[in-house]
Amino acid sequence: MKETSSNNQLLKTILRLFISFLFLILLSNVAFSQKATDDFSGKWKTEEGGIVEISRFEKGFIGVGAVKKIVIMKDLEFVNGKWVSEMTNPTKHQTANCELVLEANRIKIIARKGIFSKTIYWTKL
């Protein structure tokens, strides 16, 4: 009888841990989700040391190089719960579809071209 009681206690403890784990996953998903009210406006320093000025444009944002005034990021819009844009690397003459995530004082950019992807970060000035 004692063995059955200890097995029940163990199962209850495991169930509590599992429910707590699921709750933490759900909470972290909500806490770090993107919002349509995110504001990307401002000056951002790229990993290469360049400066991009992002400003509101129509229903989204646009990013322009601070020195050469080249459009780096166009049509940054909130679509299906994500911030997406087409971005251009003017030094490499490459364009890619990107997902952007605002993380306090930096932007996480996930660039995708075909089967390849690259993650870069810009820091707010």
Long-range contacts (C-beta under 8 A, 24 or more apart in sequence): 33-81, 34-78, 34-81, 34-82, 34-83, 34-101, 34-102, 36-78, 38-78, 38-83, 38-102, 39-102, 40-76, 40-83, 40-100, 40-102, 40-107, 42-124, 42-125, 43-124, 43-125, 44-107, 44-122, 44-123, 44-124, 44-125, 45-122, 45-123, 45-124, 45-125, 46-120, 46-122, 47-120, 47-121, 47-122, 48-91, 51-125, 52-122, 60-85, 61-85, 63-87, 65-90, 73-98, 76-100, 87-111
